[in-house]
C-alpha cells in the first residue's frame, strides 16, 4: 500500500471494512523517515526528526499494531544481482 504522507488522513483496511486513521504530525515525520530508510534505529530516527526516542518507540509500535506499518522490506537492484550471478558461474 502506498499513500501520500502529506495527508493527515489515510484509510486502514480491516477485513472488508475500511476504517479512517488520522495521522498526527509526529507520525507523518516518522513514516517519511522510515520510507527513506526502514533500517533506522529509534535513536537515529530521534536524531533525524528531533522527536524523543521514547515517543518514536511508542508511535512506531502503535503504527505497527494498527496495521499502518505492515512490514519492513528491502529494494534489490536486480541488475547488480544478475551481474554478480553471471560472474560467479
Buried (B, 14 or more C-beta within 10 A) or exposed (E): EEEEBEEEEBEEEEEEEEEEBEBEEBBBBBBEBBEEEEEBEBEBBBEBBEBEBEBBEEBBEEBEEEEBBEEEEEEEEEEEEEEEEEEEE
